[in-house]
Amino acid sequence: MLAIELVSNALPPVRTSDTIQQVIDRMTEFKVRHLPIVNEEQFLGLIAEEDLIEPSDYQLPIGGILLSLVNPYVVETQHIYDVIRLFYEQQLTLVPVLDSKNNYLGAISINTMNEYFARLTSVAEPGGIIVLEIGIRNNSLAQMAQIVESDNAQVLSSYIRSFPDSTRMEVTLKINKQDISGIVASFMRYDYTVKATFNYTAVDDGSMNRYDSFMNYLNL
C-alpha cells in the first residue's frame, strides 16, 4: 500500500498568517499535537504543540515561529512502512503527504494508521493466535503456513518480533479458526516452541460432559 491511499483532507492545514491561538484551537478541535503549515499548495513545515508554548502573545502569526521539527513528510509514492517509521521515529500524530513537486496533498492521521493496523492484522476476524519462538535461521513462513493449511486453516496475518543480541525471535500467527489444538500439536511435532496461544476455543464434542457424568456415577 502507498501513502497516497491513506491520505485524508478531513484535517485542514494552517497558514503562516494564522495566529498561535488559532493553531492551538485547531489542535484541540482535532485532538492532534501537530499541524502542517501550507500556503497555497506549498508545504512549509510541520508545527508541533511544543512550538507554541514559549510565545507570550497568542495573537502573533505562526510565520515567525521557529519550528522544532525538520519538515517530516512522505511523498505520495512511498510505501506505508515509511509512514509507520516516521510516526515512530518522530512521535507524530499526523504525517503530511506531498507530491513530487512538494505540493501538499493531505495528511495521514494516527487514527487512520490505527484503522490500517486493525485491517492489516485482521483483529476483527474471528480466530486463534499462536506465538512461536524460533531460531533466526529457522524462520520459514512457507513451512509455518504449510503446517497451518494442513489442518484446513489459513494464516490471516503474521508478524515477527526480534530481540537485541539474541538468535531467537517470536513469530505471531493469526489463524482463521478458533479450535487451533490440532495446529498447535502439529507445530510441536515439528519441534517448534509454542510460546503462547490466545482466543483459543476448543470445539466441545460433549466428551468432557460424558467424562464428568461417568466420574459422578463412580462416586455414588
Secondary structure as UniProt FT lines:
FT   HELIX           3..6
FT   TURN            16..17
FT   HELIX           20..30
FT   STRAND          34..39
FT   TURN            40..41
FT   STRAND          42..48
FT   HELIX           49..52
FT   TURN            58..59
FT   HELIX           62..64
FT   STRAND          74..75
FT   TURN            76..77
FT   HELIX           80..90
FT   STRAND          94..98
FT   TURN            100..101
FT   STRAND          103..109
FT   HELIX           110..120
FT   TURN            121..124
FT   STRAND          129..135
FT   HELIX           136..138
FT   HELIX           141..149
FT   TURN            150..152
FT   STRAND          155..162
FT   TURN            164..165
FT   STRAND          168..175
FT   HELIX           181..189
FT   TURN            190..191
FT   STRAND          193..198
FT   HELIX           207..218
//
